[in-house]
Amino acid sequence: MNDPIYAPAPAPVESARVDIEIRSVVLADAASWRELYKGYAAFYKVQMTEDILDRTWAWLLDHAHPLEGLVAVVAGKPVGFAHFWPQPRPLLGRDAGFLDDLYVDPSLRGRGVGRLLIGALSQIAHNRGWPMLSWVTAQDNATARRLYDDVANAANWVTYEKPI
């Protein structure tokens, strides 16, 4: 990703203030990202395999693949991530951004990490000329929905899935 990375001001974490860096994923993030992604899968009760972890990580590092990733880093360690990709929007005749996965270590939830990741992605979307970002979450994900309701408008669409 060649976009300037969003570097927010320090955000409060616990009772102390720490610097939270938002940047693109890099090879050195592999072990931390894998643990976070396993937590993400467990939250949604999705079985995670080494094959899925390997493939998704490879996509994130492959500049030819549309999936990209940001990480939130505290004291040198990733504590959250956002995966995103350009989504063709035929009615607009252009790409928009799609936030596919957002996850923050449970010990840091409610402390602004997710908001910073969305802010960084919003800046990337602006830099790329995307007219919007969209994403989905589980209807019962109350914690995430509080954040999402604060930073975006709920869409007037119902999502369907058909297993094949």
C-alpha positions as CSV (number, residue, x, y, z in Angstrom):
1,M,0.0,0.0,0.0
2,N,1.5,3.3,-1.0
3,D,-0.9,5.6,0.9
4,P,0.4,7.8,3.7
5,I,-0.3,5.9,6.9
6,Y,-2.7,7.6,9.3
7,A,-0.7,8.4,12.5
8,P,-3.2,9.4,15.2
9,A,-2.4,11.3,18.3
10,P,-1.8,9.1,21.4
11,A,-5.1,7.5,22.6
12,P,-6.0,6.6,26.1
13,V,-5.5,3.0,27.0
14,E,-6.3,1.9,30.6
15,S,-5.5,4.7,32.9
16,A,-2.3,5.7,31.1
17,R,-1.8,7.2,27.7
18,V,0.2,5.1,25.2
19,D,1.0,5.7,21.6
20,I,-1.0,3.7,19.2
21,E,0.5,3.4,15.7
22,I,-1.7,2.5,12.8
23,R,0.2,1.1,9.8
24,S,0.1,-1.5,7.1
25,V,0.8,-5.1,8.1
26,V,4.4,-6.2,7.6
27,L,6.1,-9.7,7.7
28,A,7.2,-9.2,11.3
29,D,3.6,-9.0,12.4
30,A,2.9,-12.6,11.5
31,A,2.8,-14.2,14.9
32,S,0.8,-11.4,16.6
33,W,-1.6,-11.2,13.6
34,R,-2.2,-15.0,13.7
35,E,-3.2,-14.8,17.4
36,L,-5.5,-11.9,16.8
37,Y,-7.1,-13.6,13.8
38,K,-7.7,-16.7,15.8
39,G,-9.4,-14.5,18.4
40,Y,-11.5,-12.9,15.6
41,A,-12.6,-16.4,14.3
42,A,-13.4,-17.6,17.8
43,F,-15.5,-14.5,18.4
44,Y,-17.6,-15.4,15.4
45,K,-17.5,-19.1,16.2
46,V,-15.7,-19.9,12.9
47,Q,-13.3,-22.8,12.9
48,M,-9.8,-21.6,12.1
49,T,-7.2,-23.8,10.4
50,E,-3.5,-23.3,9.6
51,D,-4.4,-23.3,5.9
52,I,-6.8,-20.4,6.3
53,L,-4.3,-18.5,8.4
54,D,-1.5,-19.1,5.9
55,R,-3.7,-18.2,2.9
56,T,-5.1,-15.0,4.4
57,W,-1.7,-13.9,5.6
58,A,-0.3,-14.5,2.2
59,W,-3.0,-12.4,0.6
60,L,-2.2,-9.5,3.0
61,L,1.4,-9.5,2.0
62,D,0.8,-10.0,-1.8
63,H,0.7,-6.6,-3.4
64,A,-1.1,-8.1,-6.4
65,H,-4.0,-9.3,-4.2
66,P,-6.8,-6.9,-3.5
67,L,-6.9,-7.6,0.3
68,E,-4.9,-5.2,2.4
69,G,-4.4,-4.9,6.1
70,L,-3.8,-2.3,8.8
71,V,-2.6,-3.1,12.3
72,A,-2.9,-1.1,15.5
73,V,0.4,-1.3,17.3
74,V,1.1,-0.7,21.0
75,A,4.7,-0.9,22.3
76,G,5.8,-2.7,19.1
77,K,3.0,-5.3,19.2
78,P,-0.1,-5.5,17.0
79,V,-3.2,-5.3,19.2
80,G,-5.8,-5.0,16.4
81,F,-6.3,-5.2,12.7
82,A,-8.5,-4.0,9.9
83,H,-8.7,-5.9,6.5
84,F,-10.1,-4.1,3.5
85,W,-10.3,-4.1,-0.2
86,P,-11.7,-2.1,-3.1
87,Q,-15.3,-3.1,-3.9
88,P,-16.7,-2.3,-7.4
89,R,-19.9,-0.3,-7.0
90,P,-21.6,-0.6,-10.5
91,L,-24.3,1.9,-9.7
92,L,-21.6,4.5,-9.0
93,G,-19.3,3.3,-11.8
94,R,-16.3,3.2,-9.5
95,D,-14.7,1.4,-6.6
96,A,-15.6,2.1,-2.9
97,G,-13.9,0.6,0.1
98,F,-15.0,-2.5,1.9
99,L,-13.9,-3.2,5.5
100,D,-13.9,-6.9,5.7
101,D,-12.6,-7.6,9.2
102,L,-12.0,-5.4,12.2
103,Y,-10.7,-6.9,15.5
104,V,-9.2,-5.5,18.6
105,D,-7.6,-7.5,21.5
106,P,-10.4,-7.8,24.1
107,S,-8.2,-6.2,26.8
108,L,-8.1,-3.0,24.8
109,R,-11.7,-2.7,23.6
110,G,-13.6,0.5,24.3
111,R,-10.3,2.5,24.4
112,G,-10.3,3.9,20.9
113,V,-8.3,1.3,19.0
114,G,-11.1,0.3,16.6
115,R,-12.0,4.0,16.1
116,L,-8.4,4.7,15.1
117,L,-8.3,1.8,12.7
118,I,-11.5,3.1,11.0
119,G,-10.1,6.6,11.0
120,A,-7.0,5.4,9.2
121,L,-9.0,3.4,6.7
122,S,-11.2,6.5,6.1
123,Q,-8.1,8.5,5.3
124,I,-6.9,5.8,2.9
125,A,-10.4,5.8,1.3
126,H,-10.3,9.6,0.9
127,N,-6.8,9.4,-0.6
128,R,-7.9,6.8,-3.1
129,G,-11.0,8.7,-4.1
130,W,-13.4,6.0,-2.8
131,P,-16.8,7.6,-2.2
132,M,-17.6,5.4,0.8
133,L,-16.6,2.6,3.1
134,S,-19.0,-0.2,3.9
135,W,-18.9,-3.2,6.2
136,V,-21.1,-5.7,7.9
137,T,-21.2,-7.0,11.5
138,A,-23.3,-9.5,13.4
139,Q,-26.6,-8.2,14.5
140,D,-25.8,-9.2,18.1
141,N,-22.3,-7.6,18.2
142,A,-23.5,-4.8,20.5
143,T,-20.0,-3.6,21.4
144,A,-18.9,-3.1,17.8
145,R,-22.3,-1.6,16.8
146,R,-21.9,1.1,19.4
147,L,-18.7,2.2,17.7
148,Y,-20.1,1.8,14.2
149,D,-23.3,3.7,15.0
150,D,-21.0,6.6,16.2
151,V,-18.8,6.7,13.1
152,A,-21.1,5.7,10.3
153,N,-24.7,5.3,9.2
154,A,-26.4,2.0,9.3
155,A,-27.3,0.9,5.7
156,N,-30.8,0.2,4.7
157,W,-29.9,-3.2,3.3
158,V,-30.5,-6.8,4.4
159,T,-27.6,-9.2,3.9
160,Y,-28.2,-12.8,2.7
161,E,-25.8,-15.7,2.5
162,K,-26.3,-18.9,0.4
163,P,-23.9,-21.7,1.1
164,I,-22.7,-23.4,-2.0
